[in-house]
Amino acid sequence: MTTFILVSGMFTGTHIWQDTAARLTAAGARAHTVALTGIDGPRAAPGTGVDLETHIADVLAVIDSVETGPDRKVVLVGHDYGIHPAVGAADRRADRVARIVHLDSGLPRDGVPALAAVPDQSLRERAAGRSAASGDAYDDEVLPPPAHDEWPRWGSTEGVPAAALDRLTALAAPQPLGTLLQPLRLTGAVDEVPSTGVLCTRNGTSIEMVQMLVGLGDPALRALTDPRVTFFELPTGHWPMLSRPAELSDVLLRAAAGEGHRLTPVDAAEPPAHLRPFLLDVPEVPRERHGNVDLYLPDAEEPRPAVVFVHGGPVPADARPTPRDWPGLTGHARYAAGQGAVGVLLDHRLHDLGDYERAAADVAAAVELVRDDPRVDADRIALWFFSGGGLITADWLDAPPAWLRCLAATYPVLAPLPNWGLSGTRFHPARTLANAGALPVVLTRVGREMPEIAATVEEFLAAAKDHGADVEVVDVPHGHHGFETIDDTDEARAAIRHAMRSVLRLAFGPDARGHQSARRPAPDYRRE
């Protein structure tokens, strides 16, 4: 008989597990919840403080007291913030824990406080600000719980019934600030404990996305390819115990049995998807490197239009090669240069979800560098964004300069995913379309996109229709995210050619006001 110990997240207590625990018990398992001190457990005496160690002790007390099977082991389930005390306790009772289940939660690390896992940057700053205001004496400081309409800032509420959301709000408790600010301390013993990630896809994460991030070479994610690590998906928001309790209970039972999807390790003998060859044969052209910007130059004497290709992310800061040397991007830049335009690549600093401000600044600086180059027609610039770089299109859609002839986006993210913590920022392209005017947009849409990203594209297209925006959609019905290096099909090659023709037609042709450049005739960019 499996024994589960369920640890709730921020602002929530044992009540949140009521339905899930009952279903686990009905299936023949034991289910115990942890009453976290200061939230729905005992109240700390004034001045004594509640911190992460307090909550780790709460979990340890349950581990040490519950009835178990012959192996004396338990399955720890941590939701949201709850994964931090769960992992901390497992590190101290590694011999008693059969598996840790990360329920739509992050990967706690030694020396890092739970606050770092809060997705919304403004909320992190709010909590840190309360700490700074009280100095080191935050013993009795708390973070107030969300109001009814504020829960989406902490995670998608999709699928949660109205009555359940009302109850969640009514029973929410302040979160002791010390639980978020105290760094987690681990000995490493927990590294030997098998684990399972349960990803709630409507909150913005999927197995496919995690596999893609592993392929980018992030050292922090390498452990996820260990065969003892499994994954499940639930098609719901951040609170599956309220929205999908039956499915969650089934997944927890399967996880305890060692079932689930296992990630594919990065094979040194075969390059990851983003480092495979570009699908088209493109010419070798001169490349110049200027700091973080590369220029791929056409064979031309007069100034030419430029196409600036903006990579996605986040990309780990230590990833090598860096994006401007990825074959899919260099292939696009060489292709543009072969057709008579200056192809431009840059490495911007989108290394974390909190980096969009500086990444956008890097893009703007690169564009100005390119426009200042005498070999570039400064009045004819196209910007082409890929994947997670798509959020940066918001700046250019919101206030398109006269020299921007078109904006292109290929398998883009066009709205912040719920768990990215960016909902209150300016990086929401669909909201800026009202100001885009006549700026043409060329959007390449892949039919086998990750559902959480596909939803952002449809949101953008619906807003484009509402505002009468000029959007050309290039569909790749059987294409995947990153198709230009992984889908070796005529359909994929035709889509790349189609998108490039459209972008260069707009870059070389008359602008949205019908003015044709007097500097030179447009070349025949349609040739291969």
N, C-alpha and C positions, 0 to 999 in steps of 0.2 A: 504494500500500500504506500503510495507516494504521499509525502508530507510537503505541502506548499506553505511558504511564509510570504505574505503579500505586503509590500511596503509602498505606501502612497506618495504622491508627489506634493508639490508646493500648494499650500493653503487647504489641502484636502486631508480628510481623516479616514478612519476605518470604514465609515459608512459607504464610501465609494465602491468598496469591494463586495457589498452585500449580495448582489445577484450572482457575481462570478463565484464567490465562495460557496454559495448554496449549490450551484451547478457542479462544482468540483466535488463537493461532498456527495451529491447524488450519484456521481460517477464512481464512487468508491474511494476517493482520495481524502486526505485530511487537509483542511485549509485553515490557516491561522493568519490573522491580521496583526499589524504592529501599531500600537497607539504611540505616536511620536510625541514626546514631551513638548509642551507649549503649543501644540496644535489641537490634538484631541486626547492626548495623554495627560499625565499629571502636570500641573502648573509648577514652574520653578519658583522658588522663593525669590522675592525682589532682591536684585543685586547679584544673584548667583549666576545668572546668564544661562542661555541655551545655545549650544553651538553644534557643529557637526559631530563632535565626539559624543555629545549627549545622545544624539539620535543613533549613532553606531552602538552605543551601550543599550539603547532600547531594543535594537534588533538582536544583539547578542543575548539579551535576557530571554527573548522568545526562543531563539535557537537552543539555548541551554535548558529550557523548561518543557518543550513540546514533546509529545509522544511520537516516536518514529518507528520505522521498520527495523529489521535485524541489522541492517547496515548503519543505522543511526544517522542517516543522512537526510538532508532536506533540500528542496528546490527553492531558492530565493528569487522572488520576482520584484523588481524595482521599476516603478513607473516614474518618468519625468525625474524630478529631484531625488525621488526615492532610491534611484540606482546608486547614489553616492553613499548613503549609510549602508545600503545592501552590500556593495563591494567592500566597503571598509570593514564590515563585520565578517564577510567571507574571507578576507585576508587574515583575520585572526582566528577563524575556525575553518580553515581550508579542509581539514579532515572530516568536517561535518557537513560540507556542502557538496551535493552531487552535481548541481548545475545552477548557474546564475542566468536569469532571463531579463534581458534589457527590453522593457516594454516601452517602445517609442521614446527611447532615452539615449543619451550620449555614451561616450566611453570615458569614464572617470580616469584621471591620471594622478600619479603621485605628485604631491606638491601643488596641485591646482585646485582652487576653491570651486564649489558648485556654481557660484555666480557666473563663471566663464561659460557655462552651458546654457545660460538664459539666452534665447535667440535674439530678442529685441534689444538692440544696442542702447536705446533710450532708457529702457527698463534697467539695464545693467548700470548705466550712469546714475539713474535715480537711486538705486540701492547703494552704490558706492558713495554717492553724495550724502546720503543719510549717515553713512559710517564716518565720513570726513567731518560732518557737522558735530558729531559727538566724540571725535577723537578715537582713542583706542577703547574707550569705555562704552561699548555698544551692548552691554550685558542685557539690558531690558529693551533694546531697540527692536522694532518689528517693521516688516513691510506689510502695509494694509492689503487685504485681499482685493481681487478685481471686482468692480461693479458688474452688473448683469451683462452689459454690452461690451465689457473689456476682456472677456475670456479669450477671444480670438487672438489677442496679442500674446497669449501664453501657449497657444496651440489651436489648431482648427477644431471647431465644435461641430463639424459636419456629422450628421447622423444622430446627434444627441437630441432626444425628444424634448419638447418645450418644458414639460413638467420636470424632467430630470435636470435641465439647465437651471430652472428656478430653484430646485432643491440644492444643486451644487452651489449656487450663489448664497442661498440662505444659510447653509452650513459651513461656508468657507471661513477659515480662521486666519488671523495674521501669521505671517511666517517670521519666526525669530531671525533677525538679521545675521546673528553669529553662525547660523547653519549654512549660510551662503558665502560668508567671508572667510571662514576658517579653512585653510588648505587641507586637503585629504592626505593622510599619511599612510603609505602602503609599504610592506616589507618585500613584496614580490611573490609571496606564497599564493596569492589569488591567481597568478598567471597560470597555474597548473589546473585550475578549476574549469571544466567545460562550460561553455556559455551559448546562449541563443539570443538572437536579435529578432524582436517582433516589430516590424516596420508598418506603421499606419500610412498607407500611400496617399491618402487625402490630406495628410499633414506635410507632404512634400518629399518623402524619401521612399525609395523602392530598392529591391535587390539589384536590379539592373544599374541603378545609379551608384550604389555602393561598389559594384563590380567595376564600373567605369573609373571611380575614384581610386580603387586599388591599382588599376592599370596605369594611373598617372604617377605611381611610385611613391605615394606618401608613406614614409616610414611608420607613422602612427597606425596605419591601417594594415600593415603586413600580417599582423597576428590574426586578422580576420580570415585568412586563408587556411588556418590550422584546421585539420579535419574534425577537431573537437568543437568547432564553432559552426552553428547552424543558423538558418534564417527562415522566417515566415513573413508573409505579408497579410495585412488585413485591409480591405478596401473601405476605410473609414477615417475619421479624424483622430485627434490626439487622445480622446477619452473612450477607448473601445469597451471598457467595462460598463459604460453607460449606453453606448450606441450599438455594440455587437457582443453582448455578454456570452451568448451561446457559442459563437465562433471563437471568442477569446478563450473560453474554457477548453474547447476542443484543441486549440493550438497549444495551450499550456500543457495539456496531457501528452500531446505528441512531442512537445519539446522535452518533457521529462523523460520520455522514452528514447531520446537521442535522434528523433526524426528531424527533418527540415532540409532546406537547400544548403549546399556547401559551395562556397565561392571557388572559382578557378584560380590557382596560383599564377603569378606572372612567370611565364616560361622564358628562361634566358635564351632558349634556342629559337623562339618565335617572338618577334617584336609585338608589343601591345598594339591595340587598334590604332591609336593616334600616331604611331611611328611606322605604319605600313606605307607602301608606295602610293602616291597619287594615281588616280585611275587614268588620267590622260597623259599622253606623251606631249610634253611641253618643251620649248626650246631652252637651251642654256643661254642666259643673258647676264650682262654685267651686274654685279651686286656691290653696293657701297654700304658700309656700316658706319652710322653716326650715333654713337652712344647706344641708346636702346632702340634705335630706329634703323631699319634696313631699307634701302632703295634698290628696286630692280628696274633697270633702265632700258627703254626701248632704243632701237636704232633710229634716232631722229635728231635733227639739228635745232628745230624750233621747240619752244615750250609745249609740253603735252599735258593733257589731263592726268590726274593721279587718282588711284583707287587705294584707299587706306583700309587694310584688312585688320580687324580687331578680334583677337582670340577670346575664348571663353574662360571659364574658371568657376570657382577658385582653383588655382594651380599651386601646389606646394612650392615654397620659395626655393627649395633646394632641388627641384626637379631638373633633370638634365636628360636630353637637351631641353633648352627653354622653348617656349612656343614658337618663336620666330624661326626656329630651325625644324619645326615639325613638317613632314612631307606634305600634308594636306594644305597647309598654309603657304609654304614655299611654292607648291604647285600652282595655287591660285595666283600668287604674285608673278610668277614667271609667265603664266598664261596671259595675264593682263599686259605684261610688258611685250610679249610676243604679238599682241594685237595693237600695239602702238601707244599704250598708256604707261605711266609710271606706276609700278606695283610697289606698295609700301607695307612693311610689316613692323610691328613693334612688340616689345615685351612690356606690358603694364603690370602694376603691382596688385593684382587681384589674387592674393594668396589666402584670404579668409573672407567670410561673408561680411565682415565689418570693413572691408577694404574698398568698397565701391566708390567712395568719395575720392580716394587718391588714384584709383584706377581711371576714373573719369577725367581727373586732372592730367594724368599721363597721356590719355588719348588726345585731349585738347592741345597739350604741348606738342605732341608729335604732329598733329595737323598743322600747327603754326610753323613748325620746322620745315615741313614739306612745302607749304605755301610760300615760304621765303626762298626756296631753292629756285635759281633762275631757269632750271630745266623743266620746271613745273608751271603750267598755266594756273595761276592762283585763283582764277575765277571758275575753274572746272574741277571740282573735287567730289568724289563719291566716297561714302563711308560704308563698309561692309562688315557686319557683326556676326559672330558665331556663338552658338550655345549660350552659356551664362553671361557672355558679353552683351547679350541682347538688352539687358536692363539699362545699359548706358545709352541706348538709343533715345531714352526719354529726354536727355538734355538737348539733343539735336532736333527732335520732333517738337519740343516745346518752344524753341526759338530758332528756327532754321535760318542760317545766314544766306545771303543772296548767292554766294559762290558755291553752296552745297547743291549739286545737281541731282543727286539721288541718294537714297539710303537703302542698303540691302541687308537682309538678315537671313541666315541659313540655320535651320533647326534651332531657332532661338528660344531662349526663355524670355517671355514678354510680360511677365508679371511676377512679383516676388512670390516664391513658394511659401506656404503658411509658416513653416518652421525656420524660415530664413531671417525673421525678425526685421524685415524691411518695409512692412506695410505702411508705416508712417513717414517714409522717406520720399524723396522726389523720383526714385528709380521705379516708376510704374508707367511704362510706355503707353498703355491704353488710355490713361488719364490725361495724356498730353496731346492726343490726336486733334483735339479741338483747335490747337494752335499751329498745327502742321501746315495749314494752308494748302498750296498746290505741290508741296514736296512729294515727288514720286517715291514709292517704296516697292522694292522687289523682295518678296518673301518666299523662301524655299521651304516647303512643308513636307516632312517625311511621314509616310503612312504608318510606320512602325515605331513612332515616337513613344517615349515613356509617357504613360497617361498623365502624370502630374505636370509634365511640360506641355503636352498637347493641349491641355485645358487652358494654359496661358495664351497659346496661339489663337485658340477659338475666342477667348475673351477679347484679344486685340482685334481680330477680324470683325467681331460684332461691333466694337466701338468704331472701327474704321467705316463700317456701313452706316452707323448712326451719324457720323460727322462728314460723310461724303469724301473720305480720304482716297487718294490715288494709290491703290495697292494692287500690284500684279502678283498673283500667287503662282509659283512654279511647284507643281505637285510631283512628288516621288512616291507613288503608292506603295511600293515595296521597300522603300528606303528606311534605313535606321539612322539614329543619331550618330553623326560622324561617318555618313555613308561614303564620302569621297575617298576614303581609304579602306573601307571594309566591304562594300557592296560591289563586287566585280560584275556589273551588269550593264547592258546597253541602256537601260532605263536611267541608271545613275549617271552614266557619262552624258546622256542627252540632257539631263537636268542641269549639270554643271555648265554645259555649253549654252543652254537656254538662258540661265541666270546671267552668265557673263555677257552674252549678246545684249540682253536688256540693260544691264548696267552701263556698258560702253556706249550703247545707243544714246542713253540719257546723258552720259558724260560728254560725248562729242557733239551731240545734237543741240538744237535750240533749247533754251531753258524754259521754265514753266510759263514765262511771259512771252514766249515765241521769239526770243532774240537768238540769232545764230552768231557764233564767234566769228570775228573778222580776221583772226590770227592765222588760221589755216583751214583747209578743207578737212572734213572728217574722213578717216581712212576706211578701207573695207575691213572692218573688224570682224566680219563674219567668217573669214577664212580660218582654217585650222592651222 
